[in-house]
């Protein structure tokens, strides 16, 4: 099977995106025996993906003209699918999107950040990217007298789009590790009654790229909306870490109707245990009388490297 490497997305035009890719040493493989396909997903790194190009062979460039880059936070994710023509065995490579390529130092920082969040400070959550592209909701997206969309939402709590105005509301969720700070509790007296606000901050690794209006779901069914702004730490324009501002959805919000499929028996805390078991040996009281020295503490570090 051919190995695809260095998938790159580039453009200097708002009307198209160019996707480039390379092949590793083929070691006797016949390139003519394989077909290439290009798959694309809008907003969601985990999909759903659809085939937009192919089959073609011995080609390492594809131009996607069906993109709308006027939305600043919309991201197009691409994969390259390699299919053996006779056996129909296929393999996907990617995803890749329009972003700055990290150098070796940035790659090492990203690796250490990922290790720190996964094994020490992060907690496993589900990340739901909000859709910015697709079919408009026919139930809440207002139509004019001629049947055309007027560009506004006419109601709330829509079970079809979950108030995103796009059918489905969110792309395929992704499980990742996020550090969420303790959230202060506050109330506000309004004309309609008392309102409860819960806002906090959080942070996570560079991938997947997040934007305002996305949603994070914790194990206790706490659902957070990512607010403005989403700050990023970068090195030579390559993202290292993302800083988030979060606001909790109130109970009864339509966002609690978004289906969640996850094993509730799985662990949501960092898998590695960072406690060192200690054992204090017994000390003879007679020998310890009048001694200023402390009893020696033996540290059992045999479990320190487990995990």
C-alpha positions as CSV (number, residue, x, y, z in Angstrom):
1,X,0.0,0.0,0.0
2,X,1.3,3.4,-0.9
3,X,2.1,5.9,1.9
4,X,1.0,9.5,1.5
5,X,3.0,12.1,3.3
6,X,3.2,15.9,3.6
7,X,-0.4,16.8,2.7
8,X,-0.5,20.6,2.3
9,X,-3.3,23.0,1.7
10,X,-2.4,26.3,0.2
11,X,-4.0,29.2,-1.6
12,X,-3.6,32.9,-2.5
13,X,-7.1,33.2,-3.9
14,X,-10.5,33.3,-2.2
15,X,-12.1,31.2,-4.9
16,X,-10.2,27.9,-4.4
17,X,-7.9,25.8,-2.2
18,X,-5.0,23.8,-3.6
19,X,-4.2,20.4,-2.0
20,X,-0.7,18.9,-2.5
21,X,0.6,15.6,-1.3
22,X,3.7,13.4,-1.7
23,X,4.4,9.7,-1.6
24,X,7.0,7.8,0.4
25,X,9.4,5.4,-1.3
26,X,7.2,3.0,-3.1
27,X,9.5,0.0,-2.7
28,X,8.4,-1.8,-5.8
29,X,4.7,-0.7,-5.7
30,X,3.2,0.2,-9.0
31,X,1.7,3.7,-8.7
32,X,-0.4,3.0,-11.8
33,X,-2.3,0.3,-9.9
34,X,-3.7,2.8,-7.4
35,X,-6.5,5.4,-7.6
36,X,-6.5,8.6,-5.5
37,X,-9.6,10.3,-4.1
38,X,-9.9,13.7,-2.2
39,X,-12.3,13.8,0.7
40,X,-13.5,17.0,2.4
41,X,-15.2,17.9,5.7
42,X,-16.5,21.4,6.6
43,X,-16.1,22.5,10.2
44,X,-15.5,19.1,11.7
45,X,-12.0,17.4,11.8
46,X,-13.7,14.1,12.5
47,X,-16.2,14.4,9.7
48,X,-18.4,13.5,8.1
49,X,-16.2,13.4,5.0
50,X,-17.4,13.3,1.4
51,X,-15.6,12.5,-1.8
52,X,-15.1,15.6,-3.9
53,X,-12.5,14.5,-6.4
54,X,-11.3,11.3,-8.1
55,X,-10.6,8.7,-9.1
56,X,-7.3,9.8,-10.6
57,X,-3.8,8.3,-10.6
58,X,-0.2,9.5,-10.7
59,X,-1.5,13.0,-9.7
60,X,-0.4,14.9,-6.6
61,X,-2.4,18.1,-6.9
62,X,-6.1,18.9,-6.6
63,X,-7.8,22.2,-6.8
64,X,-11.1,22.6,-4.9
65,X,-13.1,25.4,-6.4
66,X,-16.2,24.9,-4.3
67,X,-15.2,26.8,-1.2
68,X,-16.5,29.9,0.5
69,X,-13.7,31.6,2.4
70,X,-15.6,34.7,3.5
71,X,-16.4,33.2,6.8
72,X,-13.2,33.7,8.9
73,X,-13.7,30.7,11.3
74,X,-14.8,28.1,8.7
75,X,-12.2,25.4,8.1
76,X,-12.1,22.9,5.3
77,X,-10.4,19.6,6.3
78,X,-9.1,17.3,3.6
79,X,-8.0,13.7,3.4
80,X,-6.4,11.7,0.6
81,X,-7.8,8.2,0.0
82,X,-5.5,5.6,-1.7
83,X,-7.4,2.7,-3.3
84,X,-5.8,-0.4,-4.9
85,X,-7.8,-0.9,-8.1
86,X,-7.8,-4.7,-8.1
87,X,-8.3,-5.5,-4.4
88,X,-10.3,-2.4,-3.6
89,X,-8.3,-2.1,-0.5
90,X,-8.2,1.6,0.6
91,X,-6.6,3.8,3.2
92,X,-7.2,7.4,4.2
93,X,-4.4,9.9,5.0
94,X,-4.9,13.2,6.8
95,X,-6.6,15.4,7.8
96,X,-5.0,18.5,6.6
97,X,-6.2,22.1,6.4
98,X,-5.0,25.6,5.7
99,X,-2.6,26.4,8.5
100,X,1.0,27.3,9.2
101,X,3.4,24.3,9.2
102,X,5.2,24.0,12.6
103,X,8.9,23.7,12.7
104,X,10.7,21.0,14.8
105,X,10.7,23.1,18.0
106,X,6.9,23.8,17.6
107,X,6.3,20.1,17.0
108,X,8.1,19.2,20.2
109,X,6.2,21.8,22.1
110,X,2.9,20.4,20.7
111,X,3.9,16.9,21.7
112,X,4.8,17.9,25.3
113,X,1.6,20.0,25.6
114,X,-0.4,17.0,24.4
115,X,1.3,14.7,26.9
116,X,0.7,17.2,29.8
117,X,-3.0,17.6,29.0
118,X,-3.6,13.9,28.5
119,X,-1.7,12.6,31.5
120,X,-1.7,15.4,34.1
121,X,-3.9,18.5,33.9
122,X,-6.6,17.7,31.3
123,X,-9.9,16.1,31.6
124,X,-11.6,14.1,28.9
125,X,-14.5,15.9,27.3
126,X,-16.5,15.8,24.0
127,X,-16.0,18.7,21.6
128,X,-18.8,19.6,19.2
129,X,-17.8,21.9,16.3
130,X,-20.7,24.1,15.4
131,X,-21.6,24.0,11.7
132,X,-21.1,27.2,9.6
133,X,-22.0,25.6,6.3
134,X,-24.6,23.2,4.9
135,X,-28.3,23.0,4.5
136,X,-30.3,25.8,6.3
137,X,-32.9,24.7,8.7
138,X,-36.4,24.9,7.1
139,X,-38.1,25.2,10.5
140,X,-36.4,28.3,11.9
141,X,-34.6,30.0,9.1
142,X,-37.0,32.6,7.8
143,X,-38.3,32.6,4.2
144,X,-39.5,35.6,2.3
145,X,-42.8,35.8,0.3
146,X,-41.1,34.3,-2.8
147,X,-39.7,31.3,-0.8
148,X,-36.2,32.7,-0.6
149,X,-34.3,32.8,2.7
150,X,-34.2,36.2,4.3
151,X,-31.1,35.6,6.4
152,X,-32.5,35.5,10.0
153,X,-33.7,33.0,12.5
154,X,-37.4,33.4,13.4
155,X,-37.6,31.2,16.5
156,X,-35.5,29.5,19.2
157,X,-35.2,26.0,20.7
158,X,-35.3,24.3,17.3
159,X,-34.7,20.5,17.6
160,X,-33.6,20.3,14.0
161,X,-30.6,22.7,14.0
162,X,-30.2,23.3,17.8
163,X,-30.3,27.1,17.1
164,X,-27.3,27.0,14.8
165,X,-29.6,27.5,11.7
166,X,-27.9,24.5,10.0
167,X,-29.5,21.1,9.9
168,X,-27.8,18.8,12.5
169,X,-26.3,21.7,14.3
170,X,-22.9,20.2,15.0
171,X,-20.3,18.1,13.2
172,X,-19.0,14.8,14.5
173,X,-17.8,15.2,18.1
174,X,-14.2,14.6,19.1
175,X,-13.0,13.3,22.4
176,X,-10.0,15.3,23.8
177,X,-8.5,16.6,27.0
178,X,-9.3,20.1,28.3
179,X,-8.4,21.9,31.5
180,X,-11.4,23.8,32.8
181,X,-10.9,26.3,35.6
182,X,-13.3,26.4,38.7
183,X,-16.4,28.4,37.8
184,X,-17.8,31.0,40.1
185,X,-21.6,31.1,40.6
186,X,-23.5,34.3,40.1
187,X,-27.1,35.4,39.8
188,X,-28.8,38.3,38.1
189,X,-32.3,39.7,38.8
190,X,-34.2,40.4,35.6
191,X,-37.8,41.3,34.8
192,X,-38.6,37.7,34.0
193,X,-37.0,36.4,37.2
194,X,-33.7,35.3,38.6
195,X,-31.0,34.2,36.0
196,X,-28.0,32.1,36.9
197,X,-24.7,32.6,35.1
198,X,-21.7,30.3,35.1
199,X,-18.7,31.5,33.2
200,X,-15.1,30.3,33.4
201,X,-12.0,29.8,31.3
202,X,-10.1,26.8,30.0
203,X,-7.3,25.7,27.7
204,X,-6.4,22.8,25.5
205,X,-3.9,21.7,22.9
206,X,-3.6,23.1,19.3
207,X,-5.8,20.5,17.7
208,X,-8.6,20.6,16.8
209,X,-8.9,24.3,16.0
210,X,-11.8,25.8,18.0
211,X,-14.0,28.8,17.3
212,X,-16.8,30.7,19.1
213,X,-20.2,28.9,19.3
214,X,-18.6,25.4,19.5
215,X,-19.7,23.3,22.5
216,X,-17.9,21.2,25.1
217,X,-19.7,18.5,27.1
218,X,-18.3,17.1,30.4
219,X,-18.9,13.7,32.0
220,X,-21.4,15.3,34.4
221,X,-23.4,16.6,31.5
222,X,-22.2,20.2,31.9
223,X,-22.4,21.8,28.5
224,X,-20.3,24.8,27.8
225,X,-20.5,27.3,24.9
226,X,-17.1,28.6,23.7
227,X,-17.4,32.4,23.8
228,X,-15.4,35.2,22.3
229,X,-12.4,35.4,22.2
230,X,-10.5,32.2,21.5
231,X,-6.9,33.1,22.2
232,X,-4.0,31.1,20.8
233,X,-0.3,30.8,21.6
234,X,1.7,30.5,18.4
235,X,5.3,30.0,17.3
236,X,5.9,31.3,13.8
237,X,2.1,31.3,13.3
238,X,1.8,27.6,14.2
239,X,-0.6,27.1,17.0
240,X,0.8,25.7,20.3
241,X,-2.1,26.1,22.7
242,X,-5.7,27.4,22.8
243,X,-7.1,29.6,25.6
244,X,-10.9,29.4,25.9
245,X,-13.7,31.5,27.5
246,X,-16.6,29.3,28.5
247,X,-20.2,29.9,29.4
248,X,-22.5,27.1,30.8
249,X,-25.8,26.5,29.0
250,X,-28.7,26.8,31.5
251,X,-30.7,23.6,32.2
252,X,-33.5,23.3,29.7
253,X,-31.6,24.8,26.8
254,X,-32.0,23.0,23.5
255,X,-28.3,22.2,23.5
256,X,-29.1,19.5,26.1
257,X,-31.0,17.7,23.3
258,X,-27.8,17.2,21.3
259,X,-27.2,13.4,21.4
260,X,-24.1,12.2,23.2
261,X,-22.7,8.8,22.5
262,X,-19.9,7.8,24.8
263,X,-19.1,5.0,27.2
264,X,-20.0,6.3,30.6
265,X,-17.9,3.6,32.3
266,X,-14.7,5.1,30.7
267,X,-12.4,7.3,32.7
268,X,-12.6,11.0,32.2
269,X,-9.6,11.9,34.4
270,X,-5.9,11.7,33.3
271,X,-4.9,8.0,33.1
272,X,-1.5,8.3,34.7
273,X,-1.4,8.4,38.5
274,X,0.9,11.0,39.8
275,X,1.1,10.0,43.4
276,X,4.2,8.3,44.9
277,X,3.3,5.7,47.6
278,X,5.4,6.3,50.7
279,X,6.2,3.9,53.5
280,X,7.6,5.0,56.9
281,X,9.6,2.2,58.6
282,X,8.9,1.4,62.2
283,X,11.2,3.2,64.7
284,X,12.2,1.9,68.1
285,X,11.0,4.6,70.6
286,X,14.0,3.9,73.0
287,X,16.5,4.5,70.2
288,X,14.6,7.5,69.0
289,X,14.7,9.3,72.4
290,X,17.0,12.3,72.4
291,X,17.7,11.9,68.7
292,X,17.3,15.0,66.5
293,X,17.5,13.0,63.3
294,X,14.2,12.3,61.5
295,X,13.3,8.7,60.6
296,X,14.3,7.8,57.1
297,X,11.5,7.7,54.6
298,X,11.6,5.0,51.9
299,X,9.9,6.0,48.7
300,X,8.4,3.2,46.6
301,X,8.7,4.5,43.1
302,X,8.0,1.2,41.3
303,X,4.6,2.5,40.1
304,X,5.9,5.9,39.0
305,X,6.6,4.7,35.5
306,X,3.5,2.6,35.0
307,X,0.8,3.8,32.7
